[in-house]
Amino acid sequence: MKKKVPAVATSSSEALINPIIKGIEEKKGKDIQIFDLRAAENSICDFFVICNADSSTQVDAIAYSVEDFVKKETGESPWKSEGFENKEWILVDYVDVVVHVFQTRIREFYKIENLWADAKITIIPEPSV
């Protein structure tokens, strides 16, 4: 199955999507979803990228991997990052794109996907083994 990530970025926020996805996939993040919030009324950013992992160690590794890939490919650093202390839910904020890396049980509990029903959602298929 082919990924539905923009091939050519048309905005600075879209330019962050591919390196973010690469960073998540590098550390085997699961259930990757991209929420395009640009048409949503009162949205706080252009995109949410959400994924989960099975351990605090993996959550931490994914968040750092995202930061590394984005820095190498775009030169951007996050405006703010939170959650590295408890590693249950790490948020990496690039202002127009916000990355949420959850432990699986925390993602299931909060179900933040339900907050953005009017967003266009792209599901990134997991690579075949």
N, CA, C and O atoms as CSV, one atom per row, in Angstrom:
chain,resi,resn,atom,element,x,y,z
A,1,MET,N,N,0.840,-1.176,0.000
A,1,MET,CA,C,0.000,0.000,0.000
A,1,MET,C,C,0.884,1.237,0.000
A,1,MET,O,O,1.872,1.293,0.732
A,2,LYS,N,N,0.546,2.205,-0.795
A,2,LYS,CA,C,1.341,3.413,-0.952
A,2,LYS,C,C,0.971,4.460,0.095
A,2,LYS,O,O,-0.201,4.617,0.439
A,3,LYS,N,N,1.958,5.162,0.590
A,3,LYS,CA,C,1.718,6.229,1.560
A,3,LYS,C,C,1.072,7.417,0.870
A,3,LYS,O,O,1.377,7.731,-0.281
A,4,LYS,N,N,0.177,8.070,1.591
A,4,LYS,CA,C,-0.518,9.224,1.044
A,4,LYS,C,C,-0.014,10.508,1.682
A,4,LYS,O,O,-0.804,11.343,2.123
A,5,VAL,N,N,1.279,10.660,1.730
A,5,VAL,CA,C,1.898,11.863,2.272
A,5,VAL,C,C,2.213,12.757,1.081
A,5,VAL,O,O,2.638,12.246,0.044
A,6,PRO,N,N,2.024,14.078,1.185
A,6,PRO,CA,C,2.288,14.943,0.045
A,6,PRO,C,C,3.690,14.728,-0.527
A,6,PRO,O,O,4.678,14.780,0.205
A,7,ALA,N,N,3.769,14.489,-1.832
A,7,ALA,CA,C,5.060,14.269,-2.491
A,7,ALA,C,C,5.860,15.567,-2.543
A,7,ALA,O,O,7.072,15.567,-2.328
A,8,VAL,N,N,5.181,16.659,-2.827
A,8,VAL,CA,C,5.822,17.964,-2.891
A,8,VAL,C,C,5.116,18.865,-1.887
A,8,VAL,O,O,3.902,19.058,-1.961
A,9,ALA,N,N,5.854,19.397,-0.980
A,9,ALA,CA,C,5.264,20.263,0.033
A,9,ALA,C,C,4.860,21.593,-0.579
A,9,ALA,O,O,5.618,22.213,-1.324
A,10,THR,N,N,3.640,22.015,-0.242
A,10,THR,CA,C,3.171,23.296,-0.741
A,10,THR,C,C,3.192,24.361,0.353
A,10,THR,O,O,2.925,25.532,0.083
A,11,SER,N,N,3.504,23.968,1.569
A,11,SER,CA,C,3.611,24.927,2.663
A,11,SER,C,C,4.702,24.456,3.610
A,11,SER,O,O,5.166,23.318,3.532
A,12,SER,N,N,5.102,25.344,4.500
A,12,SER,CA,C,6.146,24.964,5.454
A,12,SER,C,C,5.661,23.861,6.394
A,12,SER,O,O,6.452,23.021,6.824
A,13,SER,N,N,4.372,23.859,6.712
A,13,SER,CA,C,3.874,22.799,7.581
A,13,SER,C,C,3.880,21.456,6.858
A,13,SER,O,O,4.199,20.438,7.472
A,14,GLU,N,N,3.542,21.425,5.585
A,14,GLU,CA,C,3.585,20.174,4.821
A,14,GLU,C,C,5.017,19.657,4.680
A,14,GLU,O,O,5.229,18.447,4.612
A,15,ALA,N,N,5.988,20.547,4.637
A,15,ALA,CA,C,7.394,20.140,4.504
A,15,ALA,C,C,7.868,19.355,5.721
A,15,ALA,O,O,8.848,18.616,5.629
A,16,LEU,N,N,7.203,19.498,6.843
A,16,LEU,CA,C,7.585,18.779,8.055
A,16,LEU,C,C,7.025,17.357,8.109
A,16,LEU,O,O,7.560,16.508,8.823
A,17,ILE,N,N,5.968,17.096,7.371
A,17,ILE,CA,C,5.262,15.823,7.493
A,17,ILE,C,C,6.159,14.625,7.150
A,17,ILE,O,O,6.251,13.688,7.943
A,18,ASN,N,N,6.811,14.637,6.001
A,18,ASN,CA,C,7.626,13.482,5.594
A,18,ASN,C,C,8.741,13.168,6.587
A,18,ASN,O,O,8.882,12.005,6.968
A,19,PRO,N,N,9.537,14.138,7.026
A,19,PRO,CA,C,10.568,13.777,8.010
A,19,PRO,C,C,9.988,13.325,9.352
A,19,PRO,O,O,10.603,12.513,10.044
A,20,ILE,N,N,8.835,13.829,9.723
A,20,ILE,CA,C,8.184,13.371,10.955
A,20,ILE,C,C,7.808,11.894,10.816
A,20,ILE,O,O,8.075,11.092,11.711
A,21,ILE,N,N,7.191,11.545,9.698
A,21,ILE,CA,C,6.797,10.151,9.470
A,21,ILE,C,C,8.036,9.254,9.437
A,21,ILE,O,O,8.025,8.166,10.013
A,22,LYS,N,N,9.094,9.699,8.772
A,22,LYS,CA,C,10.331,8.905,8.736
A,22,LYS,C,C,10.880,8.671,10.138
A,22,LYS,O,O,11.314,7.565,10.462
A,23,GLY,N,N,10.860,9.709,10.968
A,23,GLY,CA,C,11.349,9.583,12.338
A,23,GLY,C,C,10.538,8.593,13.148
A,23,GLY,O,O,11.093,7.824,13.934
A,24,ILE,N,N,9.225,8.606,12.960
A,24,ILE,CA,C,8.353,7.666,13.667
A,24,ILE,C,C,8.621,6.241,13.182
A,24,ILE,O,O,8.772,5.318,13.983
A,25,GLU,N,N,8.675,6.077,11.873
A,25,GLU,CA,C,8.884,4.741,11.308
A,25,GLU,C,C,10.261,4.179,11.664
A,25,GLU,O,O,10.412,2.970,11.842
A,26,GLU,N,N,11.255,5.044,11.768
A,26,GLU,CA,C,12.608,4.606,12.110
A,26,GLU,C,C,12.633,3.846,13.445
A,26,GLU,O,O,13.414,2.913,13.629
A,27,LYS,N,N,11.767,4.266,14.361
A,27,LYS,CA,C,11.725,3.636,15.686
A,27,LYS,C,C,10.473,2.774,15.865
A,27,LYS,O,O,10.072,2.461,16.985
A,28,LYS,N,N,9.871,2.402,14.742
A,28,LYS,CA,C,8.755,1.453,14.723
A,28,LYS,C,C,7.520,1.918,15.480
A,28,LYS,O,O,6.877,1.133,16.176
A,29,GLY,N,N,7.189,3.210,15.339
A,29,GLY,CA,C,5.946,3.724,15.901
A,29,GLY,C,C,4.756,3.057,15.223
A,29,GLY,O,O,4.840,2.649,14.064
A,30,LYS,N,N,3.661,2.950,15.942
A,30,LYS,CA,C,2.479,2.241,15.453
A,30,LYS,C,C,1.305,3.188,15.239
A,30,LYS,O,O,1.232,4.273,15.815
A,31,ASP,N,N,0.385,2.730,14.381
A,31,ASP,CA,C,-0.893,3.417,14.147
A,31,ASP,C,C,-0.688,4.915,13.881
A,31,ASP,O,O,-1.255,5.758,14.576
A,32,ILE,N,N,0.116,5.231,12.884
A,32,ILE,CA,C,0.429,6.618,12.542
A,32,ILE,C,C,-0.754,7.232,11.790
A,32,ILE,O,O,-1.244,6.674,10.807
A,33,GLN,N,N,-1.191,8.370,12.266
A,33,GLN,CA,C,-2.281,9.084,11.619
A,33,GLN,C,C,-1.911,10.562,11.501
A,33,GLN,O,O,-1.331,11.153,12.412
A,34,ILE,N,N,-2.263,11.138,10.354
A,34,ILE,CA,C,-2.052,12.563,10.118
A,34,ILE,C,C,-3.426,13.224,10.064
A,34,ILE,O,O,-4.280,12.826,9.272
A,35,PHE,N,N,-3.633,14.216,10.891
A,35,PHE,CA,C,-4.884,14.963,10.919
A,35,PHE,C,C,-4.643,16.318,10.262
A,35,PHE,O,O,-3.906,17.147,10.795
A,36,ASP,N,N,-5.255,16.540,9.118
A,36,ASP,CA,C,-5.159,17.819,8.416
A,36,ASP,C,C,-6.257,18.710,8.978
A,36,ASP,O,O,-7.439,18.502,8.707
A,37,LEU,N,N,-5.859,19.694,9.756
A,37,LEU,CA,C,-6.798,20.563,10.463
A,37,LEU,C,C,-6.991,21.913,9.790
A,37,LEU,O,O,-7.671,22.787,10.328
A,38,ARG,N,N,-6.391,22.088,8.609
A,38,ARG,CA,C,-6.436,23.408,7.971
A,38,ARG,C,C,-7.848,23.873,7.652
A,38,ARG,O,O,-8.106,25.077,7.671
A,39,ALA,N,N,-8.764,22.970,7.361
A,39,ALA,CA,C,-10.135,23.366,7.051
A,39,ALA,C,C,-11.038,23.326,8.285
A,39,ALA,O,O,-12.192,23.751,8.224
A,40,ALA,N,N,-10.520,22.823,9.391
A,40,ALA,CA,C,-11.313,22.726,10.622
A,40,ALA,C,C,-11.431,24.103,11.268
A,40,ALA,O,O,-10.456,24.849,11.367
A,41,GLU,N,N,-12.627,24.416,11.697
A,41,GLU,CA,C,-12.864,25.703,12.333
A,41,GLU,C,C,-12.162,25.760,13.686
A,41,GLU,O,O,-12.217,24.802,14.457
A,42,ASN,N,N,-11.514,26.862,13.970
A,42,ASN,CA,C,-10.828,27.098,15.249
A,42,ASN,C,C,-9.696,26.127,15.541
A,42,ASN,O,O,-9.422,25.841,16.706
A,43,SER,N,N,-9.039,25.617,14.519
A,43,SER,CA,C,-7.932,24.692,14.762
A,43,SER,C,C,-6.721,25.455,15.304
A,43,SER,O,O,-6.517,26.632,15.004
A,44,ILE,N,N,-5.936,24.757,16.099
A,44,ILE,CA,C,-4.785,25.392,16.735
A,44,ILE,C,C,-3.505,25.248,15.923
A,44,ILE,O,O,-2.498,25.890,16.220
A,45,CYS,N,N,-3.551,24.396,14.891
A,45,CYS,CA,C,-2.392,24.194,14.036
A,45,CYS,C,C,-2.868,23.630,12.698
A,45,CYS,O,O,-4.063,23.396,12.514
A,46,ASP,N,N,-1.945,23.411,11.768
A,46,ASP,CA,C,-2.307,22.847,10.463
A,46,ASP,C,C,-2.462,21.336,10.513
A,46,ASP,O,O,-3.380,20.780,9.909
A,47,PHE,N,N,-1.558,20.665,11.239
A,47,PHE,CA,C,-1.560,19.207,11.289
A,47,PHE,C,C,-1.276,18.703,12.693
A,47,PHE,O,O,-0.494,19.296,13.436
A,48,PHE,N,N,-1.928,17.591,13.047
A,48,PHE,CA,C,-1.537,16.744,14.165
A,48,PHE,C,C,-0.998,15.473,13.542
A,48,PHE,O,O,-1.583,14.956,12.590
A,49,VAL,N,N,0.098,14.964,14.056
A,49,VAL,CA,C,0.581,13.639,13.695
A,49,VAL,C,C,0.576,12.844,14.986
A,49,VAL,O,O,1.170,13.251,15.984
A,50,ILE,N,N,-0.106,11.697,14.956
A,50,ILE,CA,C,-0.298,10.903,16.158
A,50,ILE,C,C,0.220,9.490,15.914
A,50,ILE,O,O,0.008,8.913,14.848
A,51,CYS,N,N,0.902,8.942,16.921
A,51,CYS,CA,C,1.337,7.545,16.856
A,51,CYS,C,C,1.426,7.011,18.273
A,51,CYS,O,O,1.271,7.756,19.241
A,52,ASN,N,N,1.677,5.710,18.387
A,52,ASN,CA,C,1.855,5.138,19.707
A,52,ASN,C,C,2.963,4.101,19.696
A,52,ASN,O,O,3.431,3.662,18.645
A,53,ALA,N,N,3.366,3.723,20.908
A,53,ALA,CA,C,4.458,2.779,21.118
A,53,ALA,C,C,4.136,1.956,22.364
A,53,ALA,O,O,3.283,2.331,23.169
A,54,ASP,N,N,4.828,0.833,22.506
A,54,ASP,CA,C,4.516,-0.100,23.583
A,54,ASP,C,C,5.245,0.145,24.900
A,54,ASP,O,O,4.917,-0.482,25.908
A,55,SER,N,N,6.218,1.037,24.909
A,55,SER,CA,C,6.966,1.270,26.149
A,55,SER,C,C,7.393,2.730,26.239
A,55,SER,O,O,7.397,3.460,25.248
A,56,SER,N,N,7.751,3.135,27.455
A,56,SER,CA,C,8.234,4.507,27.650
A,56,SER,C,C,9.548,4.722,26.909
A,56,SER,O,O,9.805,5.814,26.401
A,57,THR,N,N,10.369,3.696,26.846
A,57,THR,CA,C,11.643,3.794,26.128
A,57,THR,C,C,11.400,4.059,24.643
A,57,THR,O,O,12.085,4.884,24.037
A,58,GLN,N,N,10.431,3.364,24.061
A,58,GLN,CA,C,10.135,3.548,22.650
A,58,GLN,C,C,9.492,4.910,22.392
A,58,GLN,O,O,9.789,5.545,21.380
A,59,VAL,N,N,8.620,5.368,23.286
A,59,VAL,CA,C,8.017,6.700,23.148
A,59,VAL,C,C,9.119,7.748,23.093
A,59,VAL,O,O,9.110,8.625,22.230
A,60,ASP,N,N,10.059,7.654,24.010
A,60,ASP,CA,C,11.192,8.573,24.079
A,60,ASP,C,C,12.023,8.516,22.787
A,60,ASP,O,O,12.378,9.551,22.223
A,61,ALA,N,N,12.325,7.305,22.332
A,61,ALA,CA,C,13.139,7.126,21.122
A,61,ALA,C,C,12.443,7.713,19.890
A,61,ALA,O,O,13.093,8.327,19.045
A,62,ILE,N,N,11.131,7.525,19.789
A,62,ILE,CA,C,10.389,8.065,18.645
A,62,ILE,C,C,10.438,9.587,18.654
A,62,ILE,O,O,10.699,10.203,17.620
A,63,ALA,N,N,10.194,10.190,19.791
A,63,ALA,CA,C,10.194,11.659,19.869
A,63,ALA,C,C,11.554,12.234,19.473
A,63,ALA,O,O,11.626,13.199,18.712
A,64,TYR,N,N,12.622,11.644,19.985
A,64,TYR,CA,C,13.964,12.111,19.603
A,64,TYR,C,C,14.252,11.858,18.129
A,64,TYR,O,O,14.904,12.673,17.476
A,65,SER,N,N,13.776,10.745,17.605
A,65,SER,CA,C,13.976,10.430,16.191
A,65,SER,C,C,13.256,11.452,15.300
A,65,SER,O,O,13.796,11.884,14.282
A,66,VAL,N,N,12.050,11.827,15.687
A,66,VAL,CA,C,11.307,12.858,14.946
A,66,VAL,C,C,12.111,14.153,14.930
A,66,VAL,O,O,12.298,14.755,13.873
A,67,GLU,N,N,12.582,14.579,16.087
A,67,GLU,CA,C,13.370,15.812,16.162
A,67,GLU,C,C,14.612,15.726,15.285
A,67,GLU,O,O,14.954,16.690,14.600
A,68,ASP,N,N,15.291,14.579,15.300
A,68,ASP,CA,C,16.506,14.400,14.492
A,68,ASP,C,C,16.211,14.457,12.998
A,68,ASP,O,O,16.899,15.163,12.261
A,69,PHE,N,N,15.199,13.725,12.541
A,69,PHE,CA,C,14.867,13.709,11.116
A,69,PHE,C,C,14.431,15.089,10.628
A,69,PHE,O,O,14.840,15.531,9.555
A,70,VAL,N,N,13.604,15.763,11.415
A,70,VAL,CA,C,13.145,17.100,11.016
A,70,VAL,C,C,14.322,18.068,10.946
A,70,VAL,O,O,14.429,18.850,10.001
A,71,LYS,N,N,15.194,18.020,11.930
A,71,LYS,CA,C,16.361,18.915,11.948
A,71,LYS,C,C,17.259,18.667,10.734
A,71,LYS,O,O,17.691,19.614,10.076
A,72,LYS,N,N,17.541,17.382,10.437
A,72,LYS,CA,C,18.417,17.044,9.314
A,72,LYS,C,C,17.816,17.427,7.969
A,72,LYS,O,O,18.527,17.909,7.087
A,73,GLU,N,N,16.505,17.216,7.802
A,73,GLU,CA,C,15.879,17.422,6.499
A,73,GLU,C,C,15.351,18.834,6.269
A,73,GLU,O,O,15.240,19.267,5.122
A,74,THR,N,N,15.023,19.559,7.338
A,74,THR,CA,C,14.438,20.896,7.147
A,74,THR,C,C,15.184,22.000,7.879
A,74,THR,O,O,14.996,23.180,7.584
A,75,GLY,N,N,16.036,21.622,8.840
A,75,GLY,CA,C,16.730,22.624,9.650
A,75,GLY,C,C,15.876,23.152,10.789
A,75,GLY,O,O,16.338,23.993,11.560
A,76,GLU,N,N,14.637,22.675,10.914
A,76,GLU,CA,C,13.717,23.156,11.952
A,76,GLU,C,C,13.958,22.449,13.278
A,76,GLU,O,O,14.268,21.259,13.320
A,77,SER,N,N,13.811,23.201,14.347
A,77,SER,CA,C,13.818,22.645,15.697
A,77,SER,C,C,12.435,22.860,16.290
A,77,SER,O,O,11.752,23.809,15.905
A,78,PRO,N,N,12.000,22.012,17.211
A,78,PRO,CA,C,10.676,22.231,17.795
A,78,PRO,C,C,10.624,23.521,18.585
A,78,PRO,O,O,11.605,23.927,19.208
A,79,TRP,N,N,9.468,24.159,18.552
A,79,TRP,CA,C,9.227,25.353,19.353
A,79,TRP,C,C,9.182,24.951,20.821
A,79,TRP,O,O,9.669,25.665,21.697
A,80,LYS,N,N,8.575,23.771,21.067
A,80,LYS,CA,C,8.453,23.282,22.432
A,80,LYS,C,C,8.254,21.770,22.400
A,80,LYS,O,O,7.628,21.239,21.482
A,81,SER,N,N,8.781,21.092,23.390
A,81,SER,CA,C,8.556,19.657,23.574
A,81,SER,C,C,8.182,19.429,25.029
A,81,SER,O,O,8.722,20.079,25.924
A,82,GLU,N,N,7.259,18.506,25.263
A,82,GLU,CA,C,6.807,18.211,26.620
A,82,GLU,C,C,6.632,16.716,26.794
A,82,GLU,O,O,6.377,16.003,25.823
A,83,GLY,N,N,6.766,16.237,28.009
A,83,GLY,CA,C,6.453,14.859,28.344
A,83,GLY,C,C,7.644,13.929,28.436
A,83,GLY,O,O,7.480,12.730,28.659
A,84,PHE,N,N,8.848,14.469,28.268
A,84,PHE,CA,C,10.035,13.611,28.324
A,84,PHE,C,C,10.296,13.097,29.743
A,84,PHE,O,O,11.058,12.147,29.927
A,85,GLU,N,N,9.669,13.717,30.740
A,85,GLU,CA,C,9.879,13.279,32.116
A,85,GLU,C,C,9.223,11.926,32.380
A,85,GLU,O,O,9.860,11.019,32.915
A,86,ASN,N,N,7.935,11.787,32.000
A,86,ASN,CA,C,7.246,10.527,32.300
A,86,ASN,C,C,7.138,9.595,31.094
A,86,ASN,O,O,6.869,8.405,31.261
A,87,LYS,N,N,7.339,10.108,29.904
A,87,LYS,CA,C,7.395,9.311,28.673
A,87,LYS,C,C,6.131,8.496,28.412
A,87,LYS,O,O,6.198,7.414,27.829
A,88,GLU,N,N,4.988,9.008,28.839
A,88,GLU,CA,C,3.715,8.361,28.522
A,88,GLU,C,C,3.072,9.018,27.304
A,88,GLU,O,O,2.426,8.355,26.492
A,89,TRP,N,N,3.261,10.337,27.190
A,89,TRP,CA,C,2.704,11.106,26.087
A,89,TRP,C,C,3.666,12.260,25.849
A,89,TRP,O,O,3.704,13.218,26.621
A,90,ILE,N,N,4.427,12.163,24.796
A,90,ILE,CA,C,5.363,13.237,24.455
A,90,ILE,C,C,4.782,14.042,23.305
A,90,ILE,O,O,4.329,13.491,22.302
A,91,LEU,N,N,4.805,15.336,23.471
A,91,LEU,CA,C,4.312,16.261,22.463
A,91,LEU,C,C,5.514,17.025,21.909
A,91,LEU,O,O,6.295,17.600,22.667
A,92,VAL,N,N,5.656,17.027,20.591
A,92,VAL,CA,C,6.719,17.778,19.928
A,92,VAL,C,C,6.012,18.820,19.062
A,92,VAL,O,O,5.340,18.477,18.090
A,93,ASP,N,N,6.167,20.087,19.422
A,93,ASP,CA,C,5.395,21.179,18.825
A,93,ASP,C,C,6.251,22.006,17.871
A,93,ASP,O,O,7.202,22.672,18.281
A,94,TYR,N,N,5.893,21.949,16.594
A,94,TYR,CA,C,6.540,22.763,15.566
A,94,TYR,C,C,5.647,23.939,15.170
A,94,TYR,O,O,5.786,24.462,14.065
A,95,VAL,N,N,4.754,24.356,16.025
A,95,VAL,CA,C,3.791,25.428,15.881
A,95,VAL,C,C,2.672,25.034,14.908
A,95,VAL,O,O,1.530,24.864,15.335
A,96,ASP,N,N,2.969,24.886,13.628
A,96,ASP,CA,C,1.934,24.519,12.657
A,96,ASP,C,C,1.721,23.015,12.553
A,96,ASP,O,O,0.724,22.569,11.985
A,97,VAL,N,N,2.638,22.237,13.091
A,97,VAL,CA,C,2.519,20.777,13.127
A,97,VAL,C,C,2.858,20.327,14.546
A,97,VAL,O,O,3.912,20.662,15.086
A,98,VAL,N,N,1.944,19.564,15.134
A,98,VAL,CA,C,2.152,19.064,16.488
A,98,VAL,C,C,2.156,17.539,16.432
A,98,VAL,O,O,1.226,16.922,15.914
A,99,VAL,N,N,3.215,16.944,16.973
A,99,VAL,CA,C,3.384,15.496,16.979
A,99,VAL,C,C,3.063,14.985,18.380
A,99,VAL,O,O,3.585,15.492,19.373
A,100,HIS,N,N,2.191,13.969,18.445
A,100,HIS,CA,C,1.821,13.330,19.705
A,100,HIS,C,C,2.319,11.890,19.660
A,100,HIS,O,O,1.920,11.118,18.788
A,101,VAL,N,N,3.186,11.533,20.595
A,101,VAL,CA,C,3.704,10.169,20.683
A,101,VAL,C,C,3.217,9.605,22.024
A,101,VAL,O,O,3.608,10.080,23.090
A,102,PHE,N,N,2.368,8.598,21.947
A,102,PHE,CA,C,1.727,8.028,23.126
A,102,PHE,C,C,2.240,6.632,23.435
A,102,PHE,O,O,2.665,5.904,22.539
A,103,GLN,N,N,2.197,6.264,24.714
A,103,GLN,CA,C,2.193,4.848,25.038
A,103,GLN,C,C,0.808,4.355,24.626
A,103,GLN,O,O,-0.175,5.085,24.754
A,104,THR,N,N,0.732,3.137,24.141
A,104,THR,CA,C,-0.521,2.615,23.588
A,104,THR,C,C,-1.683,2.759,24.573
A,104,THR,O,O,-2.766,3.195,24.184
A,105,ARG,N,N,-1.477,2.407,25.819
A,105,ARG,CA,C,-2.566,2.463,26.800
A,105,ARG,C,C,-3.032,3.898,27.062
A,105,ARG,O,O,-4.209,4.126,27.342
A,106,ILE,N,N,-2.131,4.848,26.974
A,106,ILE,CA,C,-2.484,6.255,27.191
A,106,ILE,C,C,-3.286,6.780,25.995
A,106,ILE,O,O,-4.258,7.513,26.172
A,107,ARG,N,N,-2.881,6.407,24.795
A,107,ARG,CA,C,-3.627,6.816,23.599
A,107,ARG,C,C,-5.046,6.255,23.643
A,107,ARG,O,O,-6.008,6.956,23.330
A,108,GLU,N,N,-5.169,4.993,24.032
A,108,GLU,CA,C,-6.491,4.372,24.125
A,108,GLU,C,C,-7.361,5.065,25.170
A,108,GLU,O,O,-8.573,5.184,24.990
A,109,PHE,N,N,-6.747,5.523,26.265
A,109,PHE,CA,C,-7.496,6.198,27.317
A,109,PHE,C,C,-8.008,7.569,26.871
A,109,PHE,O,O,-9.184,7.879,27.058
A,110,TYR,N,N,-7.126,8.400,26.278
A,110,TYR,CA,C,-7.501,9.771,25.934
A,110,TYR,C,C,-8.264,9.896,24.619
A,110,TYR,O,O,-9.076,10.810,24.473
A,111,LYS,N,N,-8.026,9.009,23.664
A,111,LYS,CA,C,-8.750,9.009,22.381
A,111,LYS,C,C,-8.840,10.409,21.760
A,111,LYS,O,O,-9.921,10.852,21.373
A,112,ILE,N,N,-7.706,11.096,21.670
A,112,ILE,CA,C,-7.753,12.467,21.148
A,112,ILE,C,C,-8.177,12.523,19.683
A,112,ILE,O,O,-8.557,13.586,19.192
A,113,GLU,N,N,-8.116,11.395,18.982
A,113,GLU,CA,C,-8.578,11.362,17.596
A,113,GLU,C,C,-10.049,11.783,17.501
A,113,GLU,O,O,-10.470,12.363,16.501
A,114,ASN,N,N,-10.818,11.489,18.540
A,114,ASN,CA,C,-12.241,11.810,18.542
A,114,ASN,C,C,-12.519,13.306,18.650
A,114,ASN,O,O,-13.635,13.748,18.377
A,115,LEU,N,N,-11.531,14.078,19.041
A,115,LEU,CA,C,-11.727,15.521,19.183
A,115,LEU,C,C,-11.780,16.244,17.839
A,115,LEU,O,O,-12.301,17.356,17.756
A,116,TRP,N,N,-11.252,15.629,16.796
A,116,TRP,CA,C,-11.121,16.295,15.505
A,116,TRP,C,C,-11.871,15.535,14.414
A,116,TRP,O,O,-11.285,15.138,13.406
A,117,ALA,N,N,-13.164,15.337,14.623
A,117,ALA,CA,C,-13.987,14.589,13.666
A,117,ALA,C,C,-14.070,15.276,12.310
A,117,ALA,O,O,-14.302,14.616,11.297
A,118,ASP,N,N,-13.886,16.583,12.277
A,118,ASP,CA,C,-13.987,17.310,11.004
A,118,ASP,C,C,-12.649,17.406,10.262
A,118,ASP,O,O,-12.567,18.056,9.220
A,119,ALA,N,N,-11.611,16.769,10.788
A,119,ALA,CA,C,-10.298,16.792,10.133
A,119,ALA,C,C,-10.240,15.744,9.024
A,119,ALA,O,O,-10.913,14.714,9.075
A,120,LYS,N,N,-9.419,16.037,8.028
A,120,LYS,CA,C,-9.113,15.034,7.009
A,120,LYS,C,C,-8.012,14.165,7.605
A,120,LYS,O,O,-6.965,14.672,8.007
A,121,ILE,N,N,-8.251,12.845,7.662
A,121,ILE,CA,C,-7.319,11.932,8.325
A,121,ILE,C,C,-6.656,11.033,7.299
A,121,ILE,O,O,-7.319,10.414,6.466
A,122,THR,N,N,-5.327,10.974,7.377
A,122,THR,CA,C,-4.549,10.057,6.546
A,122,THR,C,C,-3.919,9.037,7.473
A,122,THR,O,O,-3.214,9.388,8.419
A,123,ILE,N,N,-4.181,7.767,7.189
A,123,ILE,CA,C,-3.598,6.681,7.967
A,123,ILE,C,C,-2.381,6.150,7.208
A,123,ILE,O,O,-2.479,5.785,6.036
A,124,ILE,N,N,-1.257,6.113,7.877
A,124,ILE,CA,C,-0.024,5.607,7.263
A,124,ILE,C,C,0.045,4.103,7.534
A,124,ILE,O,O,0.115,3.686,8.691
A,125,PRO,N,N,0.027,3.290,6.482
A,125,PRO,CA,C,0.082,1.845,6.709
A,125,PRO,C,C,1.421,1.419,7.296
A,125,PRO,O,O,2.465,1.988,6.978
A,126,GLU,N,N,1.372,0.415,8.152
A,126,GLU,CA,C,2.614,-0.104,8.730
A,126,GLU,C,C,3.352,-0.895,7.677
A,126,GLU,O,O,2.731,-1.610,6.891
A,127,PRO,N,N,4.675,-0.778,7.648
A,127,PRO,CA,C,5.462,-1.496,6.636
A,127,PRO,C,C,5.297,-3.009,6.776
A,127,PRO,O,O,5.157,-3.532,7.882
A,128,SER,N,N,5.316,-3.683,5.669
A,128,SER,CA,C,5.252,-5.154,5.674
A,128,SER,C,C,6.568,-5.709,6.185
A,128,SER,O,O,7.636,-5.169,5.895
A,129,VAL,N,N,6.488,-6.762,6.926
A,129,VAL,CA,C,7.692,-7.383,7.476
A,129,VAL,C,C,8.249,-8.396,6.512
A,129,VAL,O,O,9.267,-9.026,6.799
